[in-house]
């Protein structure tokens, strides 16, 4: 299976019986970089440290470690993908918890009807699942944003940009008076897309897992403008998990510090692929070039999303988009594309999970090299 915690590359051969699970987005792709870095990003926490619930009792987000907040702000200023001035940093157990906290904060507890949560299709499958999981009277899944044009009543629009699964840049669709917006910017980083502007929205969600690959730390953060919304989000996390692991925050701070320092002082990463975002961008570019070459061999049976080249403010160069997921379509009518891939021991998610037709599948581009190599060989010969 792809995405295991440890592996022996020598033991992974092109065996037809090996199942390649590219249905998830476990970012083990970056493991090689961090292995090469070695102890440079290591953190030791003594037994007496981080014992208290509180990081700073005087801070609105009382469980937020100051070191973590500082490294988050420093990273965004380096990359230029989000404005941090005048924003509250709220830490969460991944962006999943922060998404739920934002729904809670933006809903009206005095409303007679649940607030509809909507987004553009194709959408991230966990949006409807997370929205409806608790069967809350505060909010409910409302589906495709296009079905709510011109309708009255409050709603929360989720804007995922670059979008999961298709990698396209997105903007808010609705302009109604009562609309509230959550911007999920999980993939707005230089290895995936051009950084064209510093996003400056009311609520912006980020997660460590898709930046550096450290999914197991379970750390995400939100940048929030409004004091009242920030307080309600913090209250949700307080009631949900009584804060967020301080150990995880300190380790995340160490990793983010190394990422930033690798660009400020490239000698730190001499011999390990260069500064982190340059390494990650180069790796994603190579993978997408290989995938597009493989798809071309299908003689039009398979297609991928086309992206415009744009100027990236971070690299100061014209770059192409190389998303964390490939949104692949089978152009043959009546074909169970997910089933065809499964016959070749490639596990994916079909379009049904994303609100569209099943001629589409989403494929992770973030697994380890040996599994990606096998995947490319198999996809090259399907049609």
Secondary structure, DSSP 8 states (H G I E B T S, - for coil): -TT-SS--GGG----TT--EE-SS---GGGHHHHHHHGGGG-----TTTT-SS-S-TTSSSTT--HHHHHHHHHHHHHHTSB--TT-EEEEESHHHHHHHHHHHHHS-TT-SS-EEEEE-SS--THHHHHHHTT--SSEEEEEEGGGGTT--S-EEEEEESS-TTT----------TTEEEEEE-TT-STTTS---S-B--SEEEEESHHHHS-GGG--EEEEE--HHHHHHHHHHHHHHHSS--HHHHHHHHHHHHHHHHHHH-GGGGTTTTSSHHHHHHHHHHHHHHHHHHHHHTTTTSEEE-----EEETTTTEEE----SEEEEEE-STT--HHHHHHHTTEE-EEGGGGTS-TTEEEEES-S-HHHHHHHHHHHTT--
